[in-house]
């Protein structure tokens, strides 16, 4: 299956829900008036695009229709696609040009973080990078064991301590090992933590200090892993983590299992955070770099995608 096909298939539930409902609104109104925009705004909100973002999409669409006098539903849908594409555009590539570079993965339990790390390690290795993993989720022995399985599957080294060890010490040792072994990317797991727990956020801050000291001058990405099926709760998680952890990007998992893919638009528009990767399946290569153009095409070009 090709790159675009994976994204298109992964967005099927979102397309079938969000875009079908938008099309229903477009075709149910005989004139484009305030009732139409209210209905469209409500539809977008219900599709997890978010209140603020839905209002902005409708305001921009209102201006464009006023300027052009457009009445054709298909052309209005194309206008919406263009507005959403413009919202999503911007750099999404990982900033990992230094040797080594550090990627810290954070997020609450159950979002698929450890699986995502394994898939990202495999992807980076396939791109010719030498990768080392750090099992800094020391809260659960199972997390260390699970990461070892993914490290073996991806064919990369893993630095680990025993359960209950200081996570910052694991990150320290991983950075030292990464430097000694000439690694390109040092990729560290962290414990799944609730965003409102101060002690866990303090732990993240300690890890950040270790990275700042031991990998001074190195490119550092802090990626928050979110479960797409949580919808607006995911946006709220991102908001909390952004304040506490200096996030540089989002990895959105389980996109293929939900109709709530509209949160990608809300994350970018409301929080200014790029979605850098999306998970669209269970296979090793089902973690895909995010493309605004591919997302918009897969979501809106319903005639081509059925």
The 8 nearest C-alpha neighbors of each residue, nearest first, counted from 0:
[[1, 4, 5, 2, 3, 8, 6, 285],
 [2, 0, 4, 3, 5, 6, 7, 8],
 [1, 3, 5, 4, 0, 6, 287, 7],
 [4, 2, 6, 5, 1, 7, 293, 297],
 [3, 5, 7, 1, 6, 2, 8, 0],
 [6, 4, 8, 3, 2, 7, 9, 1],
 [5, 7, 9, 3, 4, 8, 10, 279],
 [8, 6, 297, 4, 10, 9, 5, 3],
 [7, 9, 11, 5, 10, 6, 4, 255],
 [8, 10, 255, 279, 6, 7, 11, 5],
 [11, 9, 13, 7, 8, 12, 255, 14],
 [10, 12, 14, 8, 13, 9, 15, 7],
 [13, 11, 258, 15, 14, 10, 257, 16],
 [258, 12, 14, 16, 10, 260, 11, 15],
 [15, 13, 11, 18, 298, 16, 12, 17],
 [14, 16, 12, 19, 13, 11, 17, 18],
 [17, 15, 13, 14, 19, 18, 258, 12],
 [18, 16, 20, 14, 19, 13, 46, 15],
 [17, 19, 21, 14, 20, 16, 22, 15],
 [18, 20, 22, 21, 15, 16, 17, 23],
 [19, 21, 23, 17, 18, 22, 16, 24],
 [20, 22, 18, 24, 23, 19, 25, 17],
 [23, 21, 25, 19, 20, 24, 18, 26],
 [22, 24, 20, 26, 21, 25, 27, 19],
 [25, 23, 21, 27, 22, 26, 39, 20],
 [26, 24, 22, 72, 23, 27, 28, 21],
 [25, 27, 23, 24, 28, 22, 72, 29],
 [26, 28, 24, 25, 23, 29, 22, 35],
 [29, 27, 30, 26, 25, 35, 24, 31],
 [28, 30, 27, 31, 26, 25, 70, 32],
 [31, 29, 28, 32, 70, 35, 27, 34],
 [30, 32, 35, 28, 29, 70, 33, 36],
 [33, 31, 35, 34, 30, 36, 28, 37],
 [32, 34, 36, 35, 37, 31, 38, 61],
 [35, 33, 37, 32, 36, 38, 31, 39],
 [34, 36, 38, 32, 33, 37, 31, 39],
 [37, 35, 39, 33, 38, 34, 40, 57],
 [38, 36, 40, 34, 39, 35, 33, 41],
 [37, 39, 41, 35, 36, 40, 42, 34],
 [38, 40, 36, 42, 41, 37, 35, 43],
 [41, 39, 37, 43, 42, 38, 53, 36],
 [40, 42, 44, 38, 39, 43, 37, 45],
 [41, 43, 39, 45, 40, 44, 38, 46],
 [44, 42, 46, 40, 45, 41, 48, 53],
 [45, 43, 41, 49, 46, 48, 47, 42],
 [44, 46, 42, 43, 47, 41, 48, 49],
 [45, 47, 43, 44, 48, 17, 259, 261],
 [48, 46, 49, 44, 261, 45, 262, 259],
 [47, 49, 261, 262, 44, 265, 43, 46],
 [48, 50, 44, 47, 52, 265, 51, 53],
 [51, 49, 53, 52, 44, 54, 48, 40],
 [52, 50, 54, 53, 49, 55, 269, 265],
 [51, 53, 55, 54, 49, 50, 265, 56],
 [54, 52, 56, 50, 55, 40, 51, 43],
 [53, 55, 57, 51, 52, 56, 58, 50],
 [54, 56, 58, 52, 53, 57, 59, 51],
 [57, 55, 53, 59, 54, 58, 60, 52],
 [58, 56, 60, 54, 59, 55, 61, 53],
 [59, 57, 55, 61, 60, 56, 54, 62],
 [60, 58, 62, 56, 61, 57, 55, 63],
 [59, 61, 57, 63, 62, 58, 56, 64],
 [60, 62, 58, 64, 59, 63, 57, 65],
 [63, 61, 65, 59, 60, 64, 66, 58],
 [62, 64, 60, 66, 65, 61, 67, 59],
 [65, 63, 67, 68, 61, 69, 66, 62],
 [64, 66, 62, 63, 68, 67, 61, 69],
 [67, 65, 63, 64, 68, 62, 69, 61],
 [68, 66, 64, 69, 65, 63, 62, 70],
 [67, 69, 64, 65, 66, 70, 63, 71],
 [68, 70, 67, 64, 71, 75, 74, 65],
 [71, 69, 72, 68, 31, 75, 30, 74],
 [70, 72, 74, 73, 69, 75, 76, 25],
 [73, 71, 75, 25, 74, 76, 70, 26],
 [74, 72, 76, 75, 71, 77, 25, 22],
 [73, 75, 77, 76, 71, 72, 78, 69],
 [76, 74, 78, 72, 77, 73, 71, 79],
 [75, 77, 79, 73, 78, 74, 72, 80],
 [78, 76, 74, 80, 75, 79, 81, 73],
 [77, 79, 75, 81, 76, 80, 82, 74],
 [80, 78, 76, 82, 81, 77, 83, 75],
 [79, 81, 77, 83, 78, 82, 84, 295],
 [80, 82, 84, 78, 79, 83, 85, 77],
 [83, 81, 79, 85, 84, 80, 78, 86],
 [82, 84, 86, 80, 85, 81, 79, 87],
 [85, 83, 81, 87, 86, 82, 295, 80],
 [84, 86, 82, 88, 83, 87, 81, 291],
 [87, 85, 83, 84, 88, 82, 268, 264],
 [88, 86, 84, 85, 291, 83, 267, 264],
 [89, 87, 85, 291, 86, 84, 90, 292],
 [88, 90, 91, 87, 273, 291, 86, 85],
 [89, 91, 92, 88, 273, 275, 93, 87],
 [92, 90, 275, 273, 89, 93, 274, 289],
 [93, 91, 90, 94, 275, 288, 289, 95],
 [94, 92, 95, 91, 220, 275, 248, 96],
 [93, 95, 96, 92, 218, 220, 219, 100],
 [96, 94, 100, 218, 97, 93, 219, 184],
 [95, 97, 94, 218, 98, 100, 99, 217],
 [98, 96, 100, 99, 217, 95, 218, 183],
 [99, 97, 183, 100, 96, 182, 217, 184],
 [98, 100, 183, 184, 97, 182, 217, 101],
 [101, 99, 184, 218, 95, 97, 217, 98],
 [102, 100, 219, 185, 184, 186, 218, 220],
 [101, 103, 220, 186, 219, 221, 185, 187],
 [104, 102, 221, 187, 186, 222, 220, 188],
 [103, 105, 222, 188, 221, 223, 187, 189],
 [104, 106, 223, 189, 224, 222, 103, 188],
 [107, 105, 224, 191, 223, 192, 108, 225],
 [106, 108, 191, 192, 193, 110, 109, 105],
 [109, 107, 191, 110, 192, 106, 193, 190],
 [108, 110, 111, 107, 112, 191, 226, 106],
 [111, 109, 226, 112, 225, 108, 107, 224],
 [112, 110, 114, 109, 113, 115, 252, 226],
 [111, 113, 115, 114, 110, 224, 116, 106],
 [114, 112, 116, 115, 111, 146, 117, 188],
 [115, 113, 117, 111, 116, 112, 118, 149],
 [114, 116, 112, 118, 113, 117, 119, 111],
 [117, 115, 119, 113, 114, 118, 120, 112],
 [118, 116, 149, 120, 114, 115, 119, 121],
 [117, 119, 115, 121, 283, 120, 116, 122],
 [120, 118, 122, 116, 121, 117, 115, 123],
 [121, 119, 117, 123, 118, 122, 116, 124],
 [120, 122, 153, 118, 124, 119, 123, 125],
 [123, 121, 119, 125, 124, 120, 118, 126],
 [124, 122, 126, 120, 125, 128, 121, 119],
 [123, 125, 128, 127, 121, 126, 122, 129],
 [124, 126, 122, 127, 123, 121, 128, 120],
 [127, 125, 123, 124, 128, 122, 121, 129],
 [128, 126, 124, 125, 129, 123, 122, 183],
 [129, 127, 124, 123, 183, 126, 130, 184],
 [128, 130, 182, 183, 124, 184, 127, 131],
 [131, 129, 184, 182, 128, 155, 185, 183],
 [130, 132, 156, 185, 157, 155, 186, 177],
 [133, 131, 157, 186, 187, 185, 156, 158],
 [132, 134, 187, 158, 173, 135, 157, 188],
 [135, 133, 159, 188, 136, 143, 158, 187],
 [136, 134, 166, 189, 188, 137, 169, 133],
 [135, 137, 190, 189, 134, 138, 188, 142],
 [138, 136, 162, 163, 135, 139, 164, 166],
 [137, 139, 163, 136, 162, 190, 140, 142],
 [140, 138, 141, 142, 137, 162, 136, 143],
 [139, 141, 162, 143, 142, 144, 137, 138],
 [140, 142, 144, 139, 143, 145, 146, 138],
 [141, 143, 145, 139, 140, 144, 146, 136],
 [142, 144, 146, 140, 141, 145, 134, 147],
 [145, 143, 141, 147, 142, 146, 140, 148],
 [144, 146, 142, 148, 147, 143, 141, 149],
 [145, 147, 149, 143, 148, 144, 150, 142],
 [148, 146, 150, 144, 145, 149, 151, 143],
 [149, 147, 145, 151, 146, 150, 152, 144],
 [148, 150, 117, 152, 146, 151, 147, 153],
 [151, 149, 147, 153, 155, 152, 148, 154],
 [152, 150, 154, 148, 149, 153, 147, 155],
 [151, 153, 149, 150, 154, 148, 117, 155],
 [152, 154, 121, 150, 151, 155, 149, 120],
 [153, 155, 151, 152, 150, 156, 121, 124],
 [154, 156, 150, 153, 131, 130, 151, 157],
 [157, 155, 131, 132, 150, 158, 154, 130],
 [156, 158, 132, 133, 131, 159, 150, 155],
 [159, 157, 133, 173, 132, 134, 156, 160],
 [158, 160, 134, 133, 157, 169, 161, 143],
 [161, 159, 164, 169, 162, 158, 137, 134],
 [160, 162, 164, 163, 159, 137, 140, 143],
 [161, 163, 137, 140, 164, 138, 139, 160],
 [162, 164, 137, 138, 161, 165, 139, 140],
 [165, 163, 162, 161, 137, 166, 160, 168],
 [164, 166, 168, 167, 163, 169, 137, 135],
 [167, 165, 135, 169, 168, 164, 137, 170],
 [166, 168, 206, 170, 169, 165, 171, 205],
 [169, 167, 171, 165, 166, 170, 172, 164],
 [170, 168, 166, 172, 171, 167, 135, 173],
 [169, 171, 173, 167, 168, 172, 174, 133],
 [172, 170, 168, 174, 169, 173, 167, 175],
 [173, 171, 175, 169, 174, 170, 176, 168],
 [174, 172, 170, 176, 175, 133, 171, 158],
 [173, 175, 177, 171, 176, 172, 170, 178],
 [176, 174, 172, 178, 177, 173, 179, 171],
 [177, 175, 179, 173, 178, 174, 180, 172],
 [178, 176, 174, 182, 180, 175, 179, 173],
 [177, 179, 175, 181, 176, 180, 174, 182],
 [178, 180, 176, 177, 181, 175, 182, 174],
 [181, 179, 177, 178, 182, 176, 175, 131],
 [180, 182, 178, 179, 177, 183, 99, 129],
 [183, 181, 129, 177, 180, 184, 130, 99],
 [182, 184, 99, 98, 129, 128, 130, 100],
 [183, 185, 130, 100, 99, 182, 101, 186],
 [186, 184, 101, 131, 130, 132, 100, 102],
 [185, 187, 102, 132, 101, 103, 184, 131],
 [188, 186, 133, 103, 132, 104, 102, 134],
 [187, 189, 135, 104, 134, 136, 133, 103],
 [190, 188, 136, 135, 105, 104, 191, 187],
 [191, 189, 136, 192, 138, 137, 135, 188],
 [192, 190, 107, 108, 106, 189, 105, 193],
 [191, 193, 107, 190, 194, 106, 108, 199],
 [192, 194, 107, 195, 196, 191, 108, 106],
 [193, 195, 196, 239, 240, 192, 236, 107],
 [194, 196, 193, 197, 239, 200, 192, 199],
 [197, 195, 199, 198, 194, 193, 200, 192],
 [196, 198, 200, 199, 201, 195, 194, 202],
 [199, 197, 201, 200, 196, 202, 203, 195],
 [200, 198, 202, 201, 197, 196, 203, 192],
 [199, 201, 203, 197, 202, 198, 204, 196],
 [202, 200, 198, 204, 199, 203, 197, 205],
 [203, 201, 199, 205, 200, 204, 198, 206],
 [204, 202, 200, 206, 201, 205, 207, 199],
 [203, 205, 201, 207, 202, 206, 208, 200],
 [206, 204, 202, 208, 207, 203, 201, 209],
 [205, 207, 167, 203, 209, 208, 204, 210],
 [206, 208, 204, 210, 205, 209, 211, 203],
 [209, 207, 211, 205, 206, 210, 212, 204],
 [210, 208, 206, 212, 207, 211, 213, 171],
 [209, 211, 207, 214, 213, 208, 212, 206],
 [212, 210, 208, 215, 209, 214, 213, 207],
 [211, 213, 209, 215, 210, 214, 208, 207],
 [214, 212, 210, 215, 209, 211, 174, 171],
 [215, 213, 210, 217, 211, 212, 216, 174],
 [216, 214, 211, 212, 217, 213, 210, 218],
 [215, 217, 214, 218, 211, 97, 219, 212],
 [218, 216, 100, 214, 215, 97, 219, 99],
 [217, 219, 100, 95, 97, 101, 94, 216],
 [220, 218, 101, 102, 100, 217, 221, 95],
 [219, 221, 102, 247, 222, 103, 101, 218],
 [222, 220, 103, 246, 247, 102, 104, 223],
 [223, 221, 248, 104, 249, 246, 247, 220],
 [222, 224, 249, 105, 106, 104, 250, 225],
 [223, 225, 250, 106, 112, 249, 251, 105],
 [226, 224, 251, 110, 233, 252, 227, 250],
 [225, 227, 110, 252, 228, 229, 251, 253],
 [228, 226, 229, 254, 253, 252, 230, 251],
 [227, 229, 257, 226, 230, 259, 253, 256],
 [230, 228, 227, 232, 233, 226, 231, 259],
 [231, 229, 232, 228, 233, 259, 227, 47],
 [230, 232, 234, 233, 47, 235, 229, 262],
 [233, 231, 235, 234, 230, 229, 236, 237],
 [232, 234, 236, 231, 235, 229, 230, 225],
 [233, 235, 231, 237, 232, 236, 266, 238],
 [234, 236, 232, 238, 233, 237, 239, 231],
 [237, 235, 233, 239, 234, 238, 240, 232],
 [236, 238, 234, 240, 235, 239, 241, 233],
 [237, 239, 235, 241, 236, 240, 234, 242],
 [240, 238, 236, 242, 237, 241, 194, 235],
 [239, 241, 243, 237, 242, 244, 238, 236],
 [240, 242, 238, 246, 245, 239, 243, 244],
 [241, 243, 240, 239, 244, 238, 245, 246],
 [244, 242, 240, 241, 245, 239, 200, 204],
 [243, 245, 240, 241, 246, 242, 203, 204],
 [246, 244, 241, 243, 247, 242, 221, 240],
 [245, 247, 221, 241, 244, 248, 222, 223],
 [248, 246, 221, 220, 222, 245, 272, 249],
 [249, 247, 222, 273, 272, 246, 274, 275],
 [250, 248, 274, 223, 222, 275, 224, 251],
 [249, 251, 224, 276, 277, 275, 274, 223],
 [250, 252, 277, 225, 227, 226, 224, 278],
 [251, 253, 278, 226, 254, 277, 227, 225],
 [254, 252, 255, 256, 278, 227, 279, 226],
 [255, 253, 279, 256, 227, 252, 257, 278],
 [254, 256, 9, 279, 253, 257, 10, 280],
 [257, 255, 254, 253, 228, 12, 258, 9],
 [256, 258, 228, 259, 254, 255, 12, 13],
 [13, 257, 259, 12, 260, 16, 256, 17],
 [260, 258, 261, 257, 230, 47, 13, 228],
 [261, 259, 262, 13, 258, 263, 254, 227],
 [260, 262, 48, 259, 263, 47, 264, 46],
 [261, 263, 265, 48, 264, 260, 47, 266],
 [264, 262, 266, 261, 265, 260, 267, 274],
 [263, 265, 262, 267, 266, 261, 268, 48],
 [264, 266, 262, 268, 48, 269, 267, 263],
 [267, 265, 263, 270, 264, 269, 268, 262],
 [266, 268, 271, 272, 264, 265, 273, 270],
 [267, 269, 265, 271, 266, 270, 264, 86],
 [270, 268, 265, 266, 267, 271, 52, 51],
 [271, 269, 266, 272, 267, 268, 238, 265],
 [270, 272, 267, 268, 269, 273, 266, 265],
 [273, 271, 267, 270, 248, 266, 274, 247],
 [274, 272, 248, 267, 275, 91, 249, 271],
 [273, 275, 249, 248, 276, 250, 289, 272],
 [274, 276, 91, 289, 249, 273, 250, 288],
 [277, 275, 288, 250, 289, 287, 274, 251],
 [276, 278, 251, 287, 250, 252, 286, 289],
 [279, 277, 252, 286, 253, 285, 254, 280],
 [278, 280, 9, 255, 254, 285, 253, 277],
 [279, 281, 285, 282, 278, 255, 253, 9],
 [282, 280, 285, 283, 279, 278, 284, 286],
 [283, 281, 285, 284, 280, 286, 118, 279],
 [282, 284, 118, 285, 281, 286, 121, 117],
 [285, 283, 282, 286, 118, 122, 287, 121],
 [284, 286, 280, 282, 279, 283, 278, 287],
 [287, 285, 278, 284, 277, 118, 279, 276],
 [286, 288, 277, 276, 285, 289, 278, 284],
 [289, 287, 276, 275, 277, 290, 286, 92],
 [288, 290, 276, 275, 277, 287, 274, 291],
 [289, 291, 293, 292, 294, 288, 91, 275],
 [290, 292, 294, 293, 87, 88, 84, 295],
 [293, 291, 295, 294, 290, 296, 84, 88],
 [292, 294, 296, 290, 295, 291, 297, 3],
 [295, 293, 291, 297, 292, 296, 298, 290],
 [294, 296, 298, 292, 293, 297, 299, 84],
 [297, 295, 293, 300, 298, 299, 294, 292],
 [298, 296, 7, 294, 295, 293, 299, 300],
 [299, 297, 295, 14, 296, 294, 300, 10],
 [300, 298, 301, 296, 297, 295, 80, 18],
 [301, 299, 296, 302, 303, 297, 298, 304],
 [300, 302, 304, 303, 299, 305, 298, 297],
 [301, 303, 300, 304, 305, 299, 297, 298],
 [304, 302, 301, 300, 305, 297, 299, 296],
 [303, 305, 301, 302, 300, 297, 7, 8],
 [304, 303, 302, 301, 300, 11, 7, 8]]
